[in-house]
Amino acid sequence: MDINLKNDINENQEKENTEELNSQEEGLREEMQEQERDGFDNDRKKKKPQHSFIPYTLITMCFILLFSLLSVGSYRPLGEHFLPQEDKFETYFESQDFLHALAGLNRYHLSNSKYTSRVEGEYWYDNRYENLESIQYYITNDEETTYISNRGEGNVSDINQEIENSLFYLYIEADEEGDVEIESSLHDRFNERDFMNMAGLNHEYRDKYAGLKFIYIVPQDFEAYNDFFTYNMKRFHVLPKDLFLILAIAGISIFLLVIIAFSIPYPFQKKTVVCAIFNKLFLELKALVWLLFGIATMMGVSILSNYNAYNSLGFNIVEAIYDVDSYFYLIGVPVTFVLFFLTYLTIVYVKYIYYTGFKEGFIKNSVIGRMGYYFIKKLRQMIQEVMVLTITKEPQKEVFVILVINLLILWLIALGGGIFFLLAVLYSILLFKYFVKFMVNMKALHESSSQLAEGEFDIKLDEDIGMLRPIAENLNNIKEGFQLAIDKEIQSEKMKTELISNVSHDLKTPLTSIITYIDLLKEEGLNSATQQEYLEILDKKSKRLKVLIEDLFEATKANSGNIQLQLEEVDVIALFRQTLGELEEKIKESSLQIKTNLPENKVICELDGERTYRVFENIMSNIFKYSMENSRVYIDVVENQQEVNFIFKNISSYEMNFDAKEITERFARGDKSRSTEGSGLGLSIAKSFVEIQKGNLNIDIDGDLFKLTVTFPIKSTEGNKRL
């Protein structure tokens, strides 16, 4: 027994091994054949031009268009076969639709005609009953006086002749009491009771009919007209019968299309561009396309089937279906084409799901499906990460102890049911993962801060660490910040050195001259003219020294902010004009041409007038000192709702090989040789005075062009009074 069992097991294993080898050989053979086909295809592509391809999309579109034409074109022959029209007029005249329309016409004449208006306050307008031709009416009184008619003048014999040749006639006569007699070509088939109720002959309008006669005649060529009654007749026949036939044809056509679409090989269909695009669309977009098509179709049918649509558009879908005219095909073929086209695309998409798999073709092809798939994937990933956690390492062990305590607390809270227990477990797992990651990040921060404490600034931390990210960013930026601080300190020391050097030079020059000329005055034998010349030089140098000392104190106070401003509403345009006026003599003495462009209106700012005047004076003094001779100086004032800008532009008399920011530093001069008489404090003081008044002073240098812009905030728009 055991030997037989072993033999059976060996035979099964040998069979399985043989099948596995055969499958591997078959797979290798198929792979080699596929590589050969790929090589052949590549060679064929190299030999053939790229534009020689089968227009799959064009073939598909033409097929669906032909199918749509056949479907729509089959309506007329099928209608003639299945919808006989022999009794269509009598069927309509016996219907409630005709009774309702005729009763409405009768009430319309009774209420609206200027001859027969007997219902006070009931005037109403209905375009359906205006300009009727398909039905002739003739309304008279007891004296046979014509009140209203659309048949023109004629005698009784003419009316009788028309009645005899008519498809339908109705005669209504009311006596003086309002009792009505009705005679119709349909005799007993005409529902007099319903007509009288609809026309108001049995109740509220009965006395209004007294003494009137109504004759309604439908001629033989009734169908040839285009008015409400012919429309109503066509609508009566279209809605129940013709519409059912159209839906039946559409259903059969779609059934055949489904069979054909499933019969076409999918490799052919997937090469069609429209099918490929539709397959890649999200499922929600596909549903939206179908929804929009359905809504548009229903709204179009609802609008175009209304009688008023004929008056505005010139055609009506009811008449198009009844007469099977050109509009029937112009509307039917496109709608049918879109319906069949969407149906075909949907069928191809179903095959796409079959070939690509339910997950790729359906779930991942939907926004909701992708969101669900992503959520499940993340949940599975989180569970896998939790499964590999260990509590034997630091800091996981400490966090685990804390979370066990937290879990016990949550259990006490969750004694109400099992679902609360599961939530507590999940909550603890999430906290465990969070705290482990938090402590790992804290460890990395601690190690980096220790390196910084030891003077090692070359660190690089991962900044994607949650709430600790700002600390990591700051630690990473310490190196750059430290270097920046060093650069600022070096720049500050350099500025202090230059300041001392400049102050010493600018103060020493006039002081040396004063000492020299005092020594000369002490010499004996000087004539009065020479003494006077020396005294004038001493006076000039002493005043120069005084100006330097005053400017130095002014600049020191301005930079320290220790200035008491006397703010008031100042018209800065008038103040600038005053500055130019006081500098008029200096302007004339110079070789410069001052070109100003100032607004004529007032510009009110809240400023200290004295300090602002000093700003303008220092700027103009700087222009006089450093502008090229015989050049032009342009001064423009630009105003907007929030601020006013004073723009000064001049050509420098020397090469400006310095940074624009350096020129506003204390004792800084554009003239590096310091051969001019400036103190180097003018623009520095001006900048300080502008900034403490909430303004701004900017300098731009472009070659030899020196451009300075002063900006002051305007107090309010109401304060600027236009002249």
Secondary structure, DSSP 8 states (H G I E B T S, - for coil): -HHHHHHHHHHHHHHHHHHHHHHHHHHHHHHHHHHHHHHHHHHHHHHS-TT----HHHHHHHHHHHHHHHHHHTHHHHHHHHS--TTHHHHHHTSHHHHHHHHHHHHHHHHH-TTT--STT-----GGGSS--SSEEEEE-TT--EEEESS-S--HHHHHHHHHT-SEEEEEEE-TT--EEEEETTGGGS-HHHHHHHHTTTTTTGGGGTT-EEEEEE-TTGGG--SHHHHHHHHHHIIIIIHHHHHHHHHHHHHHHHHHHHHS-HHHHTTSHHHHHHHHS-HHHHHHHHHHHHHHHHHHHHHHTSHHHHHHHS--HHHHHHHT-HHHHHHHHHHHHHHHHHHHHHHHHHHHHHHH-HIIIIITTSHHHHHHHHHHHHHHHHHHHHHT--SSSTTHHHHHHHHHHHHHHHHHHTTT-HHHHHHHHHHHHHHHHHHHHHHHHHHHHHHHHHHHHTT---------SGGGHHHHHHHHHHHHHHHHHHHHHHHHHHHHHHHHHHHHHHHHHHHHHHHHHHHHHTSTT--HHHHHHHHHHHHHHHHHHHHHHHHHHHHHHHHHT-----EEEEEHHHHHHHHHHHTHHHHHHSS-EEEEE--SS--EEEEEHHHHHHHHHHHHHHHHHHB-TT-EEEEEEEE-SSEEEEEEEEEBSS---S-TTGGGSTT--S-TT--SS--S-HHHHHHHHHHHTT-EEEEEEETTEEEEEEEEE-S-STT----
